[in-house]
Amino acid sequence: MKKKTLVSSLIMATAIGMSANASAADGVLNDTWFETQIKQTLPKVIDKKDSENPSSWVTVKNFKVDTGKKTCYTHLIDNNPAAPAPATPDYLVEVYCFVGGAWTHQDTADRVFDMADGNVGQEDVFLAMPAVGSDLTKPEFHAVSFAGTLILQPKVSSSGKLSVKTLTVKQGLTDYHENVTLLGAEQIEGQDHTNLKFAWVKDPTKIPNANDLLACATSWETGNNPKLGCIKNPE
């Protein structure tokens, strides 16, 4: 194949791919779920034996953090206002985790947006999850957080079937914060390049204890049928 023909073919293939992706309608990721996990070893963290006294701090090497497999799921909800107000391009991002034998709401992350190229994302997303065995709603907690760029690529087939790929699982930082003692008198903290899992769930009914998770989400997001651990604080 001649060089000119090859370049033309590549340009055409790229344009077709972009067009197919851009055909995904605004709001296409409404009511979608993503398995969310951070599992990695931080090369070094700081154990602040007395958080107010730096001379007490020590370095801890090879510190393992994990939020658990199939333990946390993120829900995207199209944030359109009630009619007749015009539609908006943003999604609310809510994080739910299985804590203490029940699904509970753990974090409201930064919004993400429908983009001109058909992708959905935001350059500065912060979402938090409890480390295994912890609970972000308690005064003593172990928080594992992602801070970075999140871009999702939805595609809708000619038959109307949705698929979603996460494009930026390495573009951010993992932040670890542990209140070892009440109110953080002793803390362990550290950051490193992230190893985020943010995997689209094709069939949410296959999530463990799915009915309880959906009930928790309904309670938090709509206020209907309030469920312990899934109730918003009054604003």
N, CA, C and O of each residue as an XYZ file, in Angstrom:
940
protein
N       0.845     -1.204      0.000
C       0.000      0.000      0.000
C       0.876      1.247      0.000
O       1.821      1.340      0.783
N       0.563      2.228     -0.889
C       1.352      3.441     -0.930
C       1.150      4.247      0.347
O       0.122      4.160      1.018
N       2.189      5.044      0.655
C       2.153      5.811      1.901
C       0.949      6.743      1.946
O       0.284      6.851      2.977
N       0.657      7.436      0.806
C      -0.460      8.379      0.777
C      -1.779      7.659      1.021
O      -2.645      8.152      1.745
N      -1.922      6.484      0.407
C      -3.151      5.707      0.587
C      -3.292      5.235      2.024
O      -4.389      5.242      2.582
N      -2.161      4.819      2.631
C      -2.177      4.353      4.009
C      -2.603      5.465      4.953
O      -3.427      5.249      5.842
N      -2.038      6.663      4.761
C      -2.385      7.800      5.626
C      -3.869      8.131      5.475
O      -4.553      8.383      6.467
N      -4.372      8.132      4.229
C      -5.780      8.430      4.004
C      -6.680      7.410      4.687
O      -7.717      7.762      5.250
N      -6.273      6.135      4.634
C      -7.056      5.072      5.268
C      -7.100      5.242      6.772
O      -8.141      5.041      7.398
N      -5.957      5.616      7.355
C      -5.907      5.814      8.805
C      -6.782      6.976      9.228
O      -7.485      6.902     10.237
N      -6.738      8.066      8.444
C      -7.563      9.233      8.773
C      -9.042      8.868      8.696
O      -9.831      9.261      9.556
N      -9.416      8.113      7.658
C     -10.812      7.724      7.497
C     -11.264      6.814      8.629
O     -12.372      6.964      9.145
N     -10.398      5.855      9.023
C     -10.750      4.938     10.111
C     -10.933      5.683     11.412
O     -11.844      5.381     12.182
N     -10.061      6.671     11.668
C     -10.172      7.472     12.893
C     -11.468      8.260     12.898
O     -12.160      8.333     13.913
N     -11.796      8.857     11.738
C     -13.023      9.650     11.648
C     -14.256      8.796     11.866
O     -15.197      9.216     12.538
N     -14.255      7.575     11.290
C     -15.380      6.671     11.486
C     -15.529      6.295     12.944
O     -16.641      6.271     13.472
N     -14.401      5.998     13.608
C     -14.435      5.633     15.022
C     -14.965      6.751     15.878
O     -15.760      6.521     16.789
N     -14.520      7.994     15.586
C     -14.991      9.137     16.361
C     -16.470      9.367     16.124
O     -17.204      9.702     17.054
N     -16.919      9.190     14.878
C     -18.326      9.400     14.571
C     -19.201      8.392     15.282
O     -20.264      8.738     15.798
N     -18.750      7.123     15.312
C     -19.539      6.074     15.965
C     -19.658      6.343     17.442
O     -20.718      6.136     18.033
N     -18.554      6.814     18.060
C     -18.571      7.088     19.485
C     -19.438      8.305     19.786
O     -20.170      8.329     20.775
N     -19.347      9.333     18.905
C     -20.094     10.560     19.146
C     -21.592     10.341     19.002
O     -22.385     11.171     19.448
N     -21.988      9.232     18.383
C     -23.414      8.971     18.200
C     -24.106      8.605     19.503
O     -25.335      8.613     19.577
N     -23.317      8.279     20.548
C     -23.909      7.998     21.848
C     -24.628      9.254     22.340
O     -24.040     10.335     22.381
N     -25.890      9.109     22.709
C     -26.703     10.267     23.077
C     -26.284     10.820     24.426
O     -25.752     10.098     25.270
N     -26.534     12.133     24.623
C     -26.318     12.734     25.932
C     -27.153     11.984     26.961
O     -28.302     11.621     26.706
N     -26.559     11.760     28.117
C     -27.269     11.035     29.164
C     -27.222      9.534     29.005
O     -27.918      8.817     29.724
N     -26.404      9.032     28.063
C     -26.372      7.593     27.778
C     -25.916      6.769     28.981
O     -26.250      5.589     29.087
N     -25.151      7.389     29.891
C     -24.658      6.642     31.051
C     -25.540      6.812     32.286
O     -25.132      6.465     33.394
N     -26.736      7.340     32.099
C     -27.647      7.429     33.240
C     -27.956      6.045     33.792
O     -28.239      5.113     33.040
N     -27.897      5.921     35.116
C     -28.220      4.683     35.820
C     -27.277      3.540     35.430
O     -27.702      2.394     35.281
N     -26.000      3.867     35.270
C     -25.001      2.825     35.021
C     -24.148      2.628     36.271
O     -23.956      3.543     37.071
N     -23.640      1.397     36.410
C     -22.866      1.017     37.585
C     -21.461      0.586     37.178
O     -21.258      0.001     36.115
N     -20.491      0.890     38.053
C     -19.095      0.560     37.790
C     -18.476     -0.059     39.044
O     -18.496      0.537     40.121
N     -17.925     -1.268     38.882
C     -17.176     -1.851     40.000
C     -15.928     -1.011     40.212
O     -15.183     -0.746     39.269
N     -15.702     -0.594     41.443
C     -14.638      0.368     41.733
C     -13.729     -0.197     42.811
O     -14.188     -0.556     43.896
N     -12.436     -0.276     42.511
C     -11.486     -0.842     43.463
C     -10.115     -0.211     43.270
O      -9.697      0.073     42.148
N      -9.431      0.000     44.373
C      -8.010      0.359     44.349
C      -7.276     -0.667     45.201
O      -7.537     -0.806     46.396
N      -6.361     -1.379     44.569
C      -5.538     -2.362     45.271
C      -4.102     -2.197     44.804
O      -3.793     -2.436     43.637
N      -3.235     -1.792     45.703
C      -1.834     -1.586     45.334
C      -0.980     -1.461     46.592
O      -1.484     -1.391     47.713
N       0.325     -1.435     46.366
C       1.283     -1.247     47.445
C       1.921      0.124     47.306
O       2.535      0.425     46.282
N       1.783      0.945     48.317
C       2.433      2.252     48.324
C       3.882      2.061     48.776
O       4.114      1.529     49.861
N       4.857      2.481     47.973
C       6.268      2.245     48.325
C       6.643      2.784     49.706
O       7.401      2.158     50.447
N       6.098      3.957     50.037
C       6.386      4.553     51.357
C       5.205      5.411     51.778
O       4.615      6.118     50.960
N       4.866      5.344     53.054
C       3.877      6.239     53.657
C       4.471      6.789     54.941
O       5.522      6.342     55.400
N       3.779      7.769     55.511
C       4.244      8.369     56.770
C       3.253      8.027     57.879
O       2.058      8.305     57.773
N       3.762      7.430     58.924
C       2.970      7.173     60.123
C       3.190      8.334     61.080
O       4.254      8.470     61.685
N       2.174      9.159     61.204
C       2.256     10.324     62.087
C       1.797      9.909     63.478
O       0.623     10.033     63.829
N       2.740      9.420     64.251
C       2.406      8.905     65.589
C       1.654      9.942     66.405
O       0.702      9.623     67.117
N       2.097     11.193     66.292
C       1.371     12.335     66.846
C       1.240     13.325     65.703
O       2.213     13.982     65.335
N       0.047     13.437     65.140
C      -0.125     14.226     63.925
C       0.261     15.690     64.098
O       0.541     16.378     63.117
N       0.278     16.172     65.349
C       0.641     17.563     65.623
C       2.124     17.730     65.914
O       2.592     18.851     66.114
N       2.867     16.633     65.941
C       4.286     16.694     66.317
C       5.134     15.954     65.279
O       5.316     14.742     65.394
N       5.657     16.659     64.268
C       6.407     16.010     63.198
C       7.617     15.204     63.673
O       8.040     14.278     62.982
N       8.170     15.528     64.813
C       9.333     14.783     65.295
C       8.978     13.351     65.699
O       9.864     12.537     65.961
N       7.669     13.046     65.748
C       7.236     11.686     66.083
C       6.971     10.841     64.841
O       6.702      9.645     64.957
N       7.044     11.443     63.652
C       6.649     10.746     62.435
C       7.721      9.768     61.973
O       8.916      9.999     62.153
N       7.263      8.657     61.366
C       8.208      7.654     60.850
C       7.744      7.183     59.464
O       6.569      7.282     59.110
N       8.705      6.672     58.705
C       8.424      6.152     57.367
C       8.087      4.666     57.444
O       8.771      3.901     58.123
N       7.039      4.270     56.751
C       6.654      2.864     56.650
C       6.768      2.453     55.180
O       6.207      3.117     54.308
N       7.479      1.378     54.905
C       7.705      0.941     53.531
C       6.697     -0.134     53.118
O       6.173     -0.878     53.947
N       6.448     -0.187     51.811
C       5.627     -1.245     51.199
C       4.297     -1.432     51.926
O       3.991     -2.503     52.451
N       3.530     -0.365     51.936
C       2.255     -0.328     52.662
C       1.139     -0.744     51.712
O       0.896     -0.073     50.709
N       0.471     -1.829     52.017
C      -0.576     -2.360     51.137
C      -1.928     -1.711     51.442
O      -2.334     -1.586     52.597
N      -2.613     -1.302     50.365
C      -3.967     -0.756     50.505
C      -4.900     -1.511     49.566
O      -4.500     -1.922     48.477
N      -6.142     -1.689     49.996
C      -7.109     -2.422     49.187
C      -8.512     -2.064     49.649
O      -8.805     -2.074     50.845
N      -9.381     -1.745     48.685
C     -10.771     -1.447     49.021
C     -11.668     -2.668     48.874
O     -12.850     -2.615     49.214
N     -11.110     -3.776     48.365
C     -11.873     -5.016     48.291
C     -12.450     -5.298     46.912
O     -12.880     -4.391     46.200
N     -12.449     -6.573     46.556
C     -13.019     -7.005     45.286
C     -14.543     -7.093     45.386
O     -15.078     -7.691     46.320
N     -15.226     -6.499     44.427
C     -16.692     -6.489     44.390
C     -17.287     -6.001     45.702
O     -18.300     -6.510     46.183
N     -16.621     -4.994     46.265
C     -17.042     -4.413     47.544
C     -17.617     -3.015     47.366
O     -18.520     -2.614     48.100
N     -17.091     -2.266     46.384
C     -17.563     -0.903     46.135
C     -18.011     -0.750     44.685
O     -17.385     -1.267     43.760
N     -19.114     -0.023     44.518
C     -19.656      0.234     43.182
C     -20.041      1.706     43.087
O     -20.543      2.301     44.041
N     -19.793      2.274     41.916
C     -20.111      3.673     41.671
C     -21.303      3.768     40.729
O     -21.374      3.062     39.723
N     -22.228      4.642     41.065
C     -23.472      4.817     40.300
C     -23.464      6.188     39.640
O     -23.267      7.197     40.317
N     -23.674      6.240     38.329
C     -23.803      7.490     37.606
C     -25.280      7.780     37.346
O     -26.021      6.915     36.879
N     -25.698      9.017     37.658
C     -27.092      9.416     37.483
C     -27.130     10.715     36.700
O     -26.503     11.698     37.093
N     -27.863     10.724     35.592
C     -28.025     11.940     34.803
C     -28.647     13.020     35.683
O     -29.683     12.801     36.312
N     -28.003     14.190     35.722
C     -28.409     15.230     36.669
C     -29.354     16.247     36.039
O     -29.295     17.431     36.370
N     -30.212     15.806     35.148
C     -31.154     16.734     34.523
C     -32.143     17.279     35.552
O     -32.670     16.523     36.367
N     -32.395     18.583     35.516
C     -33.405     19.144     36.428
C     -34.805     18.775     35.954
O     -34.990     18.272     34.845
N     -35.773     19.031     36.803
C     -37.159     18.739     36.446
C     -37.622     19.651     35.315
O     -37.216     20.811     35.232
N     -38.461     19.125     34.462
C     -39.048     19.916     33.377
C     -39.830     21.094     33.975
O     -40.398     20.961     35.059
N     -39.866     22.225     33.297
C     -39.423     22.470     31.916
C     -37.993     22.994     31.809
O     -37.599     23.466     30.743
N     -37.212     22.925     32.876
C     -35.829     23.402     32.800
C     -35.066     22.593     31.748
O     -35.337     21.405     31.572
N     -34.116     23.223     31.045
C     -33.372     22.512     30.000
C     -32.456     21.441     30.590
O     -32.022     21.534     31.738
N     -32.177     20.430     29.785
C     -31.289     19.352     30.219
C     -29.876     19.885     30.427
O     -29.465     20.856     29.791
N     -29.144     19.240     31.322
C     -27.748     19.595     31.577
C     -26.860     18.396     31.243
O     -27.341     17.263     31.234
N     -25.553     18.627     30.964
C     -24.701     17.538     30.489
C     -23.984     16.771     31.594
O     -23.057     16.014     31.305
N     -24.383     16.944     32.839
C     -23.600     16.371     33.928
C     -24.277     15.156     34.563
O     -25.487     14.955     34.459
N     -23.432     14.353     35.229
C     -23.894     13.182     35.978
C     -23.463     13.325     37.435
O     -22.353     13.779     37.712
N     -24.327     12.943     38.356
C     -23.937     12.767     39.748
C     -23.208     11.438     39.869
O     -23.508     10.487     39.147
N     -22.248     11.378     40.786
C     -21.405     10.190     40.939
C     -21.435      9.771     42.407
O     -20.862     10.447     43.261
N     -22.106      8.652     42.699
C     -22.293      8.191     44.072
C     -21.597      6.845     44.276
O     -21.698      5.948     43.439
N     -20.888      6.720     45.400
C     -20.119      5.506     45.695
C     -20.772      4.751     46.853
O     -21.022      5.313     47.920
N     -21.041      3.468     46.620
C     -21.646      2.593     47.636
C     -20.703      1.419     47.888
O     -20.105      0.876     46.959
N     -20.580      1.035     49.166
C     -19.698     -0.081     49.519
C     -20.408     -1.011     50.505
O     -21.275     -0.598     51.274
N     -20.010     -2.265     50.452
C     -20.559     -3.262     51.368
C     -19.742     -3.209     52.656
O     -18.614     -3.700     52.706
N     -20.317     -2.614     53.692
C     -19.610     -2.347     54.944
C     -20.431     -2.907     56.099
O     -21.627     -2.636     56.207
N     -19.788     -3.687     56.961
C     -20.478     -4.214     58.129
C     -21.667     -5.085     57.783
O     -22.660     -5.107     58.510
N     -21.570     -5.809     56.667
C     -22.636     -6.717     56.276
C     -23.802     -6.069     55.565
O     -24.846     -6.698     55.395
N     -23.646     -4.809     55.141
C     -24.746     -4.124     54.454
C     -24.189     -3.117     53.447
O     -23.084     -2.603     53.615
N     -24.963     -2.846     52.404
C     -24.589     -1.796     51.467
C     -24.862     -0.440     52.097
O     -25.941     -0.213     52.645
N     -23.883      0.469     52.022
C     -24.041      1.808     52.575
C     -23.483      2.824     51.590
O     -22.607      2.503     50.787
N     -23.988      4.041     51.653
C     -23.434      5.130     50.847
C     -22.159      5.615     51.519
O     -22.151      5.895     52.718
N     -21.073      5.716     50.740
C     -19.789      6.083     51.318
C     -19.242      7.414     50.820
O     -18.494      8.077     51.539
N     -19.603      7.823     49.595
C     -18.987      9.040     49.074
C     -19.805      9.595     47.912
O     -20.374      8.842     47.122
N     -19.855     10.920     47.822
C     -20.339     11.601     46.626
C     -19.125     12.188     45.936
O     -18.490     13.098     46.468
N     -18.792     11.678     44.754
C     -17.601     12.115     44.039
C     -17.932     13.324     43.159
O     -19.082     13.754     43.072
N     -16.891     13.859     42.510
C     -17.090     14.979     41.594
C     -17.934     14.554     40.398
O     -17.886     13.397     39.980
N     -18.702     15.483     39.850
C     -19.525     15.188     38.687
C     -18.663     14.913     37.457
O     -17.526     15.375     37.364
N     -19.222     14.155     36.518
C     -18.610     13.971     35.203
C     -19.605     14.463     34.151
O     -20.790     14.635     34.439
N     -19.111     14.687     32.923
C     -19.907     15.407     31.926
C     -19.899     14.707     30.570
O     -18.898     14.110     30.173
N     -21.032     14.788     29.863
C     -21.070     14.412     28.457
C     -20.162     15.368     27.686
O     -20.264     16.586     27.835
N     -19.268     14.807     26.858
C     -18.307     15.610     26.119
C     -18.643     15.606     24.626
O     -19.425     14.780     24.156
N     -18.041     16.540     23.894
C     -18.350     16.716     22.477
C     -17.983     15.499     21.641
O     -18.596     15.266     20.600
N     -16.995     14.718     22.073
C     -16.568     13.559     21.286
C     -17.337     12.289     21.634
O     -17.006     11.207     21.149
N     -18.367     12.419     22.477
C     -19.166     11.262     22.858
C     -18.705     10.591     24.127
O     -19.412      9.740     24.667
N     -17.519     10.960     24.623
C     -17.042     10.399     25.883
C     -17.682     11.126     27.059
O     -18.345     12.149     26.890
N     -17.474     10.582     28.241
C     -17.993     11.173     29.472
C     -16.832     11.292     30.445
O     -16.127     10.310     30.680
N     -16.617     12.476     31.018
C     -15.480     12.576     31.923
C     -15.347     13.920     32.591
O     -16.218     14.787     32.516
N     -14.206     14.052     33.254
C     -13.842     15.246     34.010
C     -12.355     15.125     34.330
O     -11.860     14.035     34.618
N     -11.649     16.254     34.276
C     -10.192     16.186     34.466
C      -9.772     16.147     35.931
O      -8.618     15.840     36.231
N     -10.674     16.447     36.829
C     -10.296     16.581     38.241
C     -11.344     15.895     39.109
O     -12.162     16.551     39.754
N     -11.307     14.563     39.114
C     -12.289     13.772     39.859
C     -11.649     13.253     41.144
O     -10.511     12.784     41.145
N     -12.392     13.345     42.217
C     -11.942     12.782     43.497
C     -13.040     11.865     43.996
O     -14.167     12.302     44.224
N     -12.707     10.579     44.168
C     -13.681      9.650     44.743
C     -12.995      8.819     45.820
O     -11.840      8.418     45.673
N     -13.713      8.572     46.886
C     -13.143      7.916     48.057
C     -13.894      6.639     48.385
O     -15.105      6.535     48.190
N     -13.136      5.665     48.892
C     -13.702      4.393     49.343
C     -13.023      4.009     50.650
O     -11.894      4.429     50.909
N     -13.692      3.224     51.469
C     -13.041      2.719     52.677
C     -12.129      1.550     52.336
O     -12.442      0.741     51.462
N     -11.003      1.467     53.027
C     -10.207      0.253     52.933
C     -11.014     -0.902     53.515
O     -11.951     -0.692     54.284
N     -10.644     -2.111     53.142
C     -11.357     -3.294     53.628
C     -11.472     -3.248     55.153
O     -10.477     -3.062     55.854
N     -12.684     -3.416     55.651
C     -12.912     -3.432     57.093
C     -13.159     -2.074     57.710
O     -13.349     -1.971     58.922
N     -13.158     -1.014     56.886
C     -13.357      0.323     57.418
C     -14.695      0.892     56.965
O     -15.447      0.237     56.243
N     -14.987      2.135     57.402
C     -16.258      2.787     57.098
C     -16.015      4.289     57.138
O     -15.668      4.835     58.185
N     -16.197      4.964     55.995
C     -15.898      6.390     55.923
C     -16.838      7.236     56.765
O     -16.551      8.407     57.016
N     -17.947      6.672     57.203
C     -18.897      7.451     57.992
C     -18.537      7.461     59.480
O     -19.218      8.114     60.271
N     -17.487      6.752     59.868
C     -17.066      6.673     61.268
C     -15.875      7.600     61.527
O     -15.141      7.929     60.596
N     -15.672      8.026     62.785
C     -14.548      8.933     63.074
C     -13.178      8.278     62.913
O     -12.198      8.969     62.633
N     -13.092      6.971     63.083
C     -11.851      6.258     62.798
C     -12.052      5.495     61.501
O     -12.897      4.603     61.428
N     -11.275      5.842     60.468
C     -11.508      5.242     59.158
C     -10.197      5.143     58.390
O      -9.222      5.832     58.692
N     -10.201      4.272     57.395
C      -9.084      4.131     56.463
C      -9.642      4.460     55.083
O     -10.406      3.664     54.538
N      -9.288      5.601     54.497
C      -9.829      6.034     53.213
C      -8.794      5.836     52.112
O      -7.648      6.268     52.232
N      -9.220      5.175     51.034
C      -8.390      5.029     49.844
C      -9.091      5.810     48.739
O     -10.229      5.506     48.384
N      -8.414      6.813     48.197
C      -9.067      7.729     47.269
C      -8.343      7.795     45.934
O      -7.132      7.592     45.845
N      -9.116      8.082     44.906
C      -8.575      8.369     43.581
C      -8.716      9.852     43.326
O      -9.784     10.424     43.547
N      -7.644     10.484     42.860
C      -7.688     11.894     42.468
C      -7.032     12.002     41.098
O      -5.828     11.783     40.964
N      -7.820     12.340     40.081
C      -7.231     12.418     38.756
C      -8.274     12.560     37.665
O      -9.415     12.944     37.922
N      -7.864     12.242     36.436
C      -8.727     12.346     35.277
C      -9.499     11.049     35.086
O      -8.927      9.958     35.098
N     -10.805     11.188     34.910
C     -11.656     10.023     34.643
C     -12.383     10.253     33.322
O     -13.166     11.195     33.196
N     -12.123      9.387     32.334
C     -12.791      9.473     31.044
C     -13.373      8.109     30.705
O     -12.662      7.104     30.698
N     -14.663      8.082     30.427
C     -15.373      6.867     30.060
C     -15.788      6.969     28.596
O     -16.208      8.029     28.132
N     -15.666      5.856     27.877
C     -16.014      5.832     26.458
C     -17.221      4.914     26.244
O     -17.067      3.696     26.147
N     -18.415      5.497     26.171
C     -19.599      4.672     25.887
C     -19.752      4.452     24.381
O     -19.470      5.341     23.577
N     -20.199      3.266     24.022
C     -20.516      2.975     22.624
C     -21.852      2.255     22.584
O     -22.144      1.396     23.415
N     -22.644      2.622     21.609
C     -23.942      1.999     21.414
C     -23.924      1.308     20.060
O     -23.682      1.950     19.038
N     -24.176      0.014     20.047
C     -24.144     -0.751     18.805
C     -25.354     -0.425     17.944
O     -26.288      0.242     18.389
N     -25.325     -0.904     16.703
C     -26.445     -0.668     15.790
C     -27.734     -1.285     16.309
O     -28.828     -0.869     15.926
N     -27.600     -2.297     17.197
C     -28.782     -2.927     17.787
C     -29.199     -2.272     19.098
O     -30.139     -2.718     19.757
N     -28.474     -1.184     19.478
C     -28.848     -0.437     20.671
C     -28.217     -0.920     21.959
O     -28.601     -0.469     23.038
N     -27.247     -1.835     21.871
C     -26.600     -2.350     23.084
C     -25.449     -1.445     23.500
O     -24.627     -1.037     22.680
N     -25.409     -1.140     24.795
C     -24.394     -0.255     25.344
C     -23.168     -1.044     25.806
O     -23.293     -2.148     26.336
N     -21.987     -0.467     25.600
C     -20.759     -0.957     26.222
C     -19.966      0.265     26.654
O     -20.078      1.328     26.044
N     -19.164      0.118     27.705
C     -18.428      1.261     28.244
C     -17.002      0.831     28.584
O     -16.787     -0.199     29.224
N     -16.044      1.625     28.152
C     -14.637      1.381     28.457
C     -14.093      2.560     29.251
O     -14.362      3.714     28.917
N     -13.330      2.274     30.301
C     -12.668      3.327     31.068
C     -11.286      3.554     30.465
O     -10.493      2.618     30.360
N     -10.989      4.805     30.065
C      -9.765      5.099     29.323
C      -8.606      5.567     30.198
O      -7.476      5.651     29.714
N      -8.853      5.875     31.473
C      -7.837      6.605     32.244
C      -7.566      5.991     33.609
O      -7.468      6.720     34.596
N      -7.441      4.674     33.692
C      -7.282      4.040     35.006
C      -5.911      4.305     35.631
O      -5.701      4.008     36.807
N      -4.979      4.859     34.856
C      -3.644      5.141     35.394
C      -3.383      6.642     35.533
O      -2.300      7.039     35.961
N      -4.358      7.478     35.177
C      -4.121      8.918     35.154
C      -4.592      9.587     36.437
O      -5.596     10.299     36.447
N      -3.869      9.353     37.501
C      -4.217      9.991     38.761
C      -3.343      9.499     39.888
O      -2.358      8.793     39.677
N      -3.723      9.886     41.084
C      -3.015      9.494     42.300
C      -3.924      8.668     43.193
O      -5.129      8.909     43.272
N      -3.333      7.697     43.859
C      -3.996      7.042     44.984
C      -3.582      7.783     46.245
O      -2.394      7.969     46.507
N      -4.558      8.198     47.011
C      -4.305      8.886     48.277
C      -4.814      8.002     49.407
O      -5.950      7.528     49.372
N      -3.966      7.784     50.410
C      -4.374      6.971     51.558
C      -4.362      7.838     52.803
O      -3.407      8.567     53.072
N      -5.450      7.739     53.554
C      -5.522      8.453     54.830
C      -6.164      7.534     55.861
O      -7.265      7.023     55.654
N      -5.481      7.334     56.946
C      -6.001      6.492     58.027
C      -5.979      7.249     59.339
O      -4.926      7.695     59.796
N      -7.156      7.392     59.943
C      -7.219      7.881     61.314
C      -7.017      6.673     62.232
O      -7.949      5.910     62.488
N      -5.798      6.516     62.716
C      -5.483      5.353     63.552
C      -6.214      5.456     64.887
O      -6.716      4.466     65.419
N      -6.259      6.656     65.402
C      -6.935      6.884     66.676
C      -8.026      7.926     66.493
O      -8.059      8.636     65.488
N      -8.906      8.011     67.458
C     -10.060      8.878     67.385
C      -9.663     10.310     67.026
O      -8.759     10.889     67.628
N     -10.362     10.870     66.024
C     -10.171     12.240     65.557
C      -8.782     12.477     64.963
O      -8.365     13.622     64.792
N      -8.071     11.402     64.652
C      -6.821     11.545     63.924
C      -5.631     11.985     64.739
O      -4.716     12.600     64.192
N      -5.606     11.696     66.020
C      -4.418     12.026     66.815
C      -3.200     11.307     66.239
O      -2.099     11.858     66.218
N      -3.404     10.057     65.766
C      -2.379      9.361     64.988
C      -2.951      9.078     63.612
O      -4.075      8.592     63.482
N      -2.168      9.385     62.582
C      -2.617      9.200     61.212
C      -1.525      8.516     60.385
O      -0.335      8.660     60.663
N      -1.953      7.772     59.367
C      -1.035      7.232     58.372
C      -1.468      7.782     57.021
O      -2.634      7.671     56.641
N      -0.514      8.383     56.293
C      -0.856      9.027     55.039
C       0.210      8.780     53.978
O       1.395      8.659     54.287
N      -0.229      8.708     52.723
C       0.710      8.559     51.622
C      -0.009      8.574     50.289
O      -1.221      8.369     50.231
N       0.741      8.818     49.200
C       0.188      8.847     47.852
C       1.140      8.123     46.898
O       2.326      7.956     47.181
N       0.587      7.701     45.764
C       1.395      7.128     44.690
C       0.554      7.123     43.416
O      -0.651      7.374     43.457
N       1.199      6.837     42.284
C       0.461      6.686     41.031
C      -0.651      5.661     41.230
O      -0.465      4.637     41.888
N      -1.797      5.954     40.655
C      -2.967      5.132     40.951
C      -3.006      3.820     40.175
O      -2.386      3.675     39.122
N      -3.747      2.880     40.725
C      -4.064      1.621     40.048
C      -5.564      1.400     40.226
O      -6.003      0.505     40.948
N      -6.336      2.248     39.540
C      -7.786      2.270     39.713
C      -8.462      1.230     38.830
O      -8.144      1.103     37.648
N      -9.386      0.496     39.409
C     -10.306     -0.336     38.632
C     -11.658      0.359     38.643
O     -12.235      0.618     39.699
N     -12.154      0.655     37.442
C     -13.456      1.314     37.307
C     -14.143      0.632     36.134
O     -14.139      1.140     35.013
N     -14.734     -0.532     36.410
C     -15.203     -1.440     35.371
C     -16.721     -1.395     35.249
O     -17.441     -1.634     36.218
N     -17.196     -1.087     34.047
C     -18.628     -1.045     33.794
C     -19.271     -2.394     34.084
O     -18.740     -3.442     33.717
N     -20.421     -2.351     34.748
C     -21.173     -3.561     35.081
C     -22.291     -3.713     34.055
O     -23.237     -2.925     34.034
N     -22.178     -4.710     33.224
C     -23.154     -4.919     32.156
C     -24.532     -5.243     32.720
O     -25.544     -4.760     32.213
N     -24.572     -6.063     33.771
C     -25.845     -6.488     34.366
C     -25.799     -6.255     35.876
O     -25.290     -7.100     36.613
N     -26.326     -5.118     36.346
C     -26.267     -4.807     37.780
C     -26.949     -5.840     38.667
O     -26.643     -5.921     39.857
N     -27.868     -6.631     38.116
C     -28.527     -7.647     38.939
C     -27.562     -8.751     39.363
O     -27.881     -9.548     40.245
N     -26.382     -8.804     38.737
C     -25.374     -9.804     39.085
C     -24.464     -9.339     40.216
O     -23.644    -10.117     40.704
N     -24.595     -8.088     40.637
C     -23.813     -7.586     41.771
C     -24.244     -8.339     43.032
O     -25.438     -8.570     43.224
N     -23.301     -8.725     43.892
C     -23.690     -9.424     45.127
C     -24.706     -8.614     45.942
O     -24.532     -7.414     46.153
N     -25.756     -9.280     46.388
C     -26.816     -8.619     47.159
C     -27.349     -7.400     46.417
O     -27.515     -6.325     46.994
N     -27.616     -7.592     45.116
C     -27.981     -6.470     44.244
C     -29.235     -5.747     44.723
O     -29.290     -4.519     44.661
N     -30.227     -6.465     45.192
C     -31.467     -5.818     45.615
C     -31.224     -4.846     46.760
O     -31.817     -3.768     46.803
N     -30.345     -5.232     47.695
C     -30.035     -4.350     48.816
C     -29.260     -3.118     48.346
O     -29.473     -2.014     48.846
N     -28.356     -3.318     47.375
C     -27.599     -2.187     46.832
C     -28.542     -1.206     46.142
O     -28.448      0.001     46.363
N     -29.438     -1.709     45.318
C     -30.363     -0.829     44.617
C     -31.299     -0.114     45.587
O     -31.678      1.035     45.358
N     -31.669     -0.795     46.670
C     -32.507     -0.152     47.690
C     -31.739      0.974     48.380
O     -32.300      2.028     48.680
N     -30.452      0.741     48.629
C     -29.613      1.771     49.240
C     -29.512      2.981     48.323
O     -29.638      4.121     48.769
N     -29.281      2.722     47.026
C     -29.172      3.818     46.064
C     -30.475      4.601     45.963
O     -30.462      5.830     45.896
N     -31.589      3.896     45.952
C     -32.892      4.557     45.889
C     -33.105      5.439     47.113
O     -33.595      6.563     47.007
N     -32.730      4.913     48.276
C     -32.876      5.670     49.518
C     -32.051      6.954     49.477
O     -32.546      8.029     49.816
N     -30.790      6.833     49.060
C     -29.896      7.997     49.078
C     -30.281      9.018     48.001
O     -30.311     10.222     48.256
N     -30.571      8.525     46.809
C     -30.728      9.410     45.656
C     -32.121     10.016     45.524
O     -32.277     11.081     44.927
N     -33.134      9.349     46.075
C     -34.499      9.858     45.935
C     -35.163     10.164     47.273
O     -36.154     10.892     47.325
N     -34.614      9.607     48.360
C     -35.222      9.804     49.666
C     -36.395      8.890     49.924
O     -37.040      8.996     50.967
N     -36.687      7.988     48.994
C     -37.816      7.061     49.171
C     -37.361      5.804     49.908
O     -36.237      5.337     49.726
N     -38.242      5.268     50.734
C     -37.957      4.048     51.503
C     -36.600      4.135     52.202
O     -35.702      3.345     51.910
N     -36.448      5.085     53.117
C     -35.149      5.300     53.763
C     -34.551      4.016     54.334
O     -35.244      3.203     54.946
N     -33.244      3.856     54.118
C     -32.525      2.656     54.537
C     -31.327      3.070     55.365
O     -30.589      3.974     54.974
N     -31.122      2.431     56.492
C     -30.017      2.773     57.394
C     -28.696      2.725     56.630
O     -28.408      1.764     55.917
N     -27.904      3.777     56.793
C     -26.621      3.869     56.111
C     -26.718      4.459     54.729
O     -25.711      4.619     54.040
N     -27.953      4.791     54.311
C     -28.186      5.295     52.952
C     -29.101      6.506     52.973
O     -29.891      6.712     52.051
N     -28.994      7.310     54.031
C     -29.876      8.462     54.194
C     -29.024      9.739     54.186
O     -28.068      9.858     54.953
N     -29.376     10.680     53.320
C     -28.634     11.944     53.251
C     -28.855     12.754     54.528
O     -29.927     12.736     55.133
N     -27.789     13.465     54.908
C     -27.957     14.410     55.994
C     -28.810     15.586     55.505
O     -28.696     15.979     54.345
N     -29.654     16.148     56.359
C     -30.461     17.290     55.928
C     -29.566     18.430     55.469
O     -28.561     18.735     56.112
N     -29.930     19.058     54.357
C     -29.131     20.170     53.834
C     -29.640     21.497     54.349
O     -29.087     22.544     54.011
